[in-house]
Amino acid sequence: MMDEDLKKRIDAQDQMIGKIYISVEKTRKYFLWTMIGTIAMFVLPLFGLMFAIPKFISIINQSYSSINSLGL
């Protein structure tokens, strides 16, 4: 009697642990993809700025040099 009751409890706990494991894995994957998305949304604009800022600076320098050549 005691062994049967104990076995039922252990089986129920095994099922609960299995459900908890599945839930934890889903949460872990969600956090992983959230972190990857956050990093991508931060790093990709930085790479864009690495090319955009020098281009803007060269445009500004050309504008100033053309203004200076006109004597204004």
Wavefront OBJ file of the C-alpha trace (Angstrom):
o trace
v 0.000 0.000 0.000
v 2.729 2.430 0.996
v 4.903 1.535 -2.004
v 2.017 2.074 -4.417
v 1.200 5.482 -2.965
v 4.859 6.466 -3.014
v 5.215 5.339 -6.636
v 2.179 7.423 -7.656
v 3.642 10.483 -5.962
v 7.021 10.001 -7.604
v 5.376 9.575 -11.018
v 3.327 12.738 -10.480
v 6.471 14.634 -9.476
v 8.304 13.345 -12.549
v 5.517 14.673 -14.771
v 5.582 18.032 -13.006
v 9.360 18.259 -13.322
v 9.068 17.472 -17.036
v 6.536 20.285 -17.506
v 8.725 22.686 -15.522
v 11.746 21.759 -17.654
v 9.830 22.451 -20.878
v 8.668 25.803 -19.516
v 12.181 26.770 -18.426
v 13.615 25.870 -21.833
v 11.000 27.994 -23.603
v 11.814 30.909 -21.293
v 15.541 30.463 -21.862
v 15.091 30.510 -25.635
v 12.868 33.600 -25.375
v 15.521 35.444 -23.360
v 18.254 34.301 -25.753
v 16.434 35.644 -28.820
v 15.525 38.828 -26.970
v 19.198 39.369 -26.136
v 20.261 38.635 -29.729
v 17.648 41.080 -31.032
v 18.701 43.763 -28.575
v 22.362 43.387 -29.472
v 21.542 43.466 -33.194
v 19.461 46.618 -32.812
v 22.367 48.275 -30.977
v 25.331 47.031 -33.026
v 23.907 47.409 -36.549
v 23.292 51.160 -36.182
v 26.828 51.548 -34.820
v 28.221 49.971 -37.979
v 26.045 52.286 -40.039
v 27.341 55.293 -38.138
v 30.917 54.188 -38.745
v 30.315 54.849 -42.450
v 27.812 57.709 -42.204
v 29.734 60.038 -39.869
v 32.907 60.214 -42.011
v 30.749 60.826 -45.100
v 28.916 63.686 -43.371
v 32.186 65.172 -42.146
v 33.627 65.131 -45.669
v 30.470 66.813 -47.020
v 30.714 69.519 -44.343
v 34.419 70.048 -45.068
v 33.700 70.398 -48.791
v 30.966 72.919 -48.047
v 33.257 74.986 -45.839
v 36.095 74.843 -48.336
v 33.798 76.002 -51.160
v 32.549 78.868 -48.970
v 36.143 79.850 -48.133
v 37.153 79.761 -51.791
v 34.370 82.237 -52.584
v 35.813 84.578 -49.973
v 32.727 84.728 -47.804
l 1 2 3 4 5 6 7 8 9 10 11 12 13 14 15 16 17 18 19 20 21 22 23 24 25 26 27 28 29 30 31 32 33 34 35 36 37 38 39 40 41 42 43 44 45 46 47 48 49 50 51 52 53 54 55 56 57 58 59 60 61 62 63 64 65 66 67 68 69 70 71 72
